[in-house]
Amino acid sequence: MSGRGETTKETSPRAPLPTQDNVTEQQKRTKVIHIIYIIAALDITWMFLQFSVTPYLAKKLGFNTLWFGYLQTTVGVIQLLGGPMFGRFADIFGARAALSLACSSTVVFFLLLAIAENPAMLFIHKLPTVFMHVMPASQMVVADLSAPEKRADALSKLGLCFGIGMIAGSTLGGHLNTRFGETFTACFGAVGSAFSLLLVLKFIPKTTKSQASGTNKDSENKSKSIFNVGEITRLLKFPGVKRTFVVKIVAGLPSGIFQVMFSIIALDFFKLKPEQNGYLMAYFGIASMVVQGGVVGRLTARYSENSLLLLSIGVSSLVGLAQAYMQNVFQFCLTVVPMMFSLSVFNVITDSMLTKSVPSSDTGTMMGLCSSVQSLLRTVGPTVGGFLYLNYGISSIGLIQFVVNIAVFVHLLQRSLGKTDEHQK
């Protein structure tokens, strides 16, 4: 009895200390994550502000649908090459350096857009996009600072930020472009990006890696080049990574084609003016906010990631079928909510699965690889989409999305049922 009493007296004064440290550490992590959400929302705002400028400026400079596709492809190629390198840069030099580089590049991007007065300058202003990876860097920080079981929910909140930025950027960009022109709107984006840079320098820590994974790995990483392709591609050898990547590319390609072509579809097929296009993008944002903020988190808490991946691909195939037969903006608006649902769930689940498959010291490189998948879609999408749109019409894009996603859905379902049978045996 006395032994137990002594033990209690000895341990009780020391028990609150680690708990208090854990609480303080968790509060710091939560604060950084909240700041990251703000930075991500602002970055998406500036990105959609740019979407209100580029298509209309390109049309003024004489670009047709095919040449605008080449412009979009240029961005895709640049970001495809830059994404994995930027991710490794973030793993080696930390979150603050990576986000500072990304925000600084965005400032330069908008300044070049402001002075673009000929087709060549419109291509040149895309060069800084090689470092413009605020969202992958934000995803890395969230993945580093969130618990594995809460990672999908935390990443989905970045999607909520995406929706907020889409609404703010599209509405603001449409109004500014209509009232003050492309140059003023681009300058406004440059000032906004500079503000994002100040937030990074003020609030983001040098690194967000845990001490356990960071200490040993840091010394290794410092001695290795950012351009070490072997260090980047080795992540594909982790269990499940290669298969998830193939699904992410194949299932994401058709919807990616529609996304990169949408500005042309809005301009040419729906005949929308800049302000009307801004309102439509704001509607996208509202749908995205509802899905990301109120649906994805609850689904990830209740259902397995494999089930949600199947659901998102199945819904995406039906969205493609609906878009193949739409004739006007109203009909398209009916497909927006299921489209945003499938895109949101698909991207959140695949990103969560991939970051869980690698050590925390490599989350930046993994998110860089994930962003390179999106860049690959933007590289292939405009050329393929432009060809399909000009030769076979908008319905061809939707039908391809339907066929490809149904095929992936059936393959994953068979694989899932096969695993279930093995477990039962």
KATAWO-V105528 format. One record per residue. N is the residue number from 1. SS is DSSP state (@ for helix, = for strand, . for the rest). NEAR is the number of other ideal C-beta (glycine too) atoms within 12 Angstrom. D_FIRST is the distance of its C-alpha to the first C-alpha in whole Angstrom. Layout:
# KATAWO-V105528
n = {N/N}
ss = {SS/SS}
near = {NEAR/NEAR}
d_first = {D_FIRST/D_FIRST}
This chain:
# KATAWO-V105528
n = {1/2/3/4/5/6/7/8/9/10/11/12/13/14/15/16/17/18/19/20/21/22/23/24/25/26/27/28/29/30/31/32/33/34/35/36/37/38/39/40/41/42/43/44/45/46/47/48/49/50/51/52/53/54/55/56/57/58/59/60/61/62/63/64/65/66/67/68/69/70/71/72/73/74/75/76/77/78/79/80/81/82/83/84/85/86/87/88/89/90/91/92/93/94/95/96/97/98/99/100/101/102/103/104/105/106/107/108/109/110/111/112/113/114/115/116/117/118/119/120/121/122/123/124/125/126/127/128/129/130/131/132/133/134/135/136/137/138/139/140/141/142/143/144/145/146/147/148/149/150/151/152/153/154/155/156/157/158/159/160/161/162/163/164/165/166/167/168/169/170/171/172/173/174/175/176/177/178/179/180/181/182/183/184/185/186/187/188/189/190/191/192/193/194/195/196/197/198/199/200/201/202/203/204/205/206/207/208/209/210/211/212/213/214/215/216/217/218/219/220/221/222/223/224/225/226/227/228/229/230/231/232/233/234/235/236/237/238/239/240/241/242/243/244/245/246/247/248/249/250/251/252/253/254/255/256/257/258/259/260/261/262/263/264/265/266/267/268/269/270/271/272/273/274/275/276/277/278/279/280/281/282/283/284/285/286/287/288/289/290/291/292/293/294/295/296/297/298/299/300/301/302/303/304/305/306/307/308/309/310/311/312/313/314/315/316/317/318/319/320/321/322/323/324/325/326/327/328/329/330/331/332/333/334/335/336/337/338/339/340/341/342/343/344/345/346/347/348/349/350/351/352/353/354/355/356/357/358/359/360/361/362/363/364/365/366/367/368/369/370/371/372/373/374/375/376/377/378/379/380/381/382/383/384/385/386/387/388/389/390/391/392/393/394/395/396/397/398/399/400/401/402/403/404/405/406/407/408/409/410/411/412/413/414/415/416/417/418/419/420/421/422/423/424/425}
ss = {./@/@/@/@/@/@/@/@/@/@/@/@/@/@/@/@/@/@/@/@/@/@/@/@/@/@/@/@/@/@/@/@/@/@/@/@/@/@/@/@/@/@/@/@/@/@/@/@/@/@/@/@/@/@/@/@/@/@/@/././././@/@/@/@/@/@/@/@/@/@/@/@/@/@/@/@/@/@/@/@/@/@/@/@/@/@/@/@/@/./@/@/@/@/@/@/@/@/@/@/@/@/@/@/@/@/@/@/@/@/././././@/@/@/@/@/@/././@/@/@/@/./././@/@/@/@/@/@/@/@/@/@/@/@/././@/@/@/@/@/@/@/@/@/@/@/@/@/@/@/@/@/@/@/@/@/@/@/@/@/@/@/@/@/@/@/@/@/./@/@/@/@/@/@/@/@/@/@/@/@/@/@/@/@/@/@/@/@/@/@/./././././././@/@/@/@/@/@/@/@/@/@/@/@/././././././@/@/@/@/@/@/@/@/@/./././@/@/@/@/@/@/@/@/@/@/@/@/@/@/@/@/@/@/@/@/@/@/@/@/@/@/@/@/@/././././@/@/@/@/@/@/@/@/@/@/@/@/@/@/@/@/@/@/@/@/@/@/@/@/@/@/@/@/@/././@/@/@/@/@/@/@/@/@/@/@/@/@/@/@/@/@/@/@/@/././././@/@/@/@/@/@/@/@/@/@/@/@/@/@/@/@/@/@/@/@/@/@/@/@/@/@/@/@/./././@/@/@/@/@/@/@/@/@/@/@/@/@/@/@/@/@/@/@/@/@/@/@/@/@/@/@/@/@/@/@/@/@/./@/@/@/@/@/@/@/@/@/@/@/@/@/@/@/@/@/@/@/@/@/@/@/@/@/@/@/@/@/@/@/.}
near = {7/8/9/10/11/11/13/14/13/12/14/13/9/14/15/13/13/12/13/13/14/14/14/15/18/18/15/19/26/21/19/34/37/25/32/43/38/31/44/44/37/39/46/44/39/46/40/41/43/47/45/48/46/41/39/33/34/34/24/21/24/12/29/20/30/24/24/38/33/26/40/42/32/31/38/36/28/31/40/30/26/36/44/39/34/44/44/40/38/48/47/35/26/29/43/30/27/49/50/32/32/48/40/26/36/44/34/29/41/40/25/31/43/29/21/30/18/16/23/16/21/37/27/22/38/35/25/29/39/31/36/41/45/50/44/50/49/49/54/55/46/43/48/43/37/33/20/23/13/23/35/42/31/39/48/41/36/47/46/36/39/44/40/33/42/42/32/32/40/44/32/39/47/33/26/34/37/23/17/20/21/36/23/24/37/40/26/33/44/33/23/36/41/26/23/41/30/22/29/38/22/17/25/39/27/22/32/38/32/22/15/13/23/28/15/15/27/22/12/18/29/17/12/21/15/28/16/21/18/15/32/32/21/21/36/27/16/23/14/24/27/19/24/36/29/20/35/37/30/32/44/40/35/43/45/38/40/47/34/41/43/37/42/40/34/33/28/24/26/24/13/28/20/36/23/23/37/37/28/34/43/33/31/39/38/28/33/42/32/23/35/42/26/21/33/42/28/17/27/35/17/15/20/19/37/26/20/34/42/32/32/42/42/29/34/46/35/27/37/41/27/28/40/28/22/27/17/16/22/13/18/30/24/20/33/34/24/29/38/39/34/42/43/46/40/49/45/43/41/42/45/44/34/45/43/29/30/39/27/31/35/39/46/52/48/45/47/46/47/46/42/38/39/37/40/32/39/36/33/30/40/39/28/32/43/33/23/32/34/24/15/17/22/35/24/27/42/38/26/35/45/31/23/30/41/27/24/35/31/19/22/34/21/15/20/22/16/14/15/15/11/10/9/8/7}
d_first = {0/4/5/5/6/9/10/11/12/14/16/16/19/21/21/24/26/27/27/30/31/32/33/36/37/37/39/41/42/43/45/47/47/49/51/52/53/55/57/57/59/61/62/63/65/67/68/69/71/73/74/76/78/78/80/82/83/84/86/88/88/90/87/88/85/85/85/82/80/81/79/76/76/76/73/71/73/71/68/68/68/66/63/61/62/61/58/57/58/55/53/54/55/52/53/54/57/58/58/60/62/63/63/66/68/68/69/72/73/74/76/78/78/79/82/83/87/88/86/85/83/81/80/80/77/75/74/71/69/68/66/65/62/60/58/57/56/54/53/51/49/48/47/45/43/42/40/41/41/42/45/48/47/47/50/52/51/54/56/56/57/60/61/61/63/65/66/66/68/71/71/72/74/76/77/77/79/82/82/82/82/81/81/79/76/76/75/73/71/71/70/67/66/66/63/61/61/60/57/56/57/55/52/51/49/51/49/46/45/41/40/39/43/45/44/45/48/49/51/52/54/55/57/59/61/61/64/62/63/61/58/59/60/57/55/57/56/52/52/53/55/58/59/57/60/63/62/61/65/67/65/65/69/71/69/69/73/73/71/73/76/75/77/80/80/79/82/85/84/82/84/82/82/80/78/78/76/74/73/73/70/68/68/67/64/63/63/61/59/58/57/55/53/53/53/52/49/48/50/48/44/46/48/48/50/52/53/54/56/58/58/60/62/63/64/66/68/69/69/72/74/74/75/78/80/79/82/81/78/77/77/75/72/71/70/68/65/64/66/63/60/61/62/58/56/58/58/54/53/55/53/50/50/52/49/47/48/49/46/45/48/51/50/53/56/55/55/59/60/59/61/64/64/65/67/69/69/71/73/74/74/77/80/79/78/82/84/82/83/86/88/86/84/81/80/80/77/75/76/75/72/72/73/71/67/68/68/65/63/65/64/60/60/61/59/56/57/57/54/53/55/53/50/51/52}
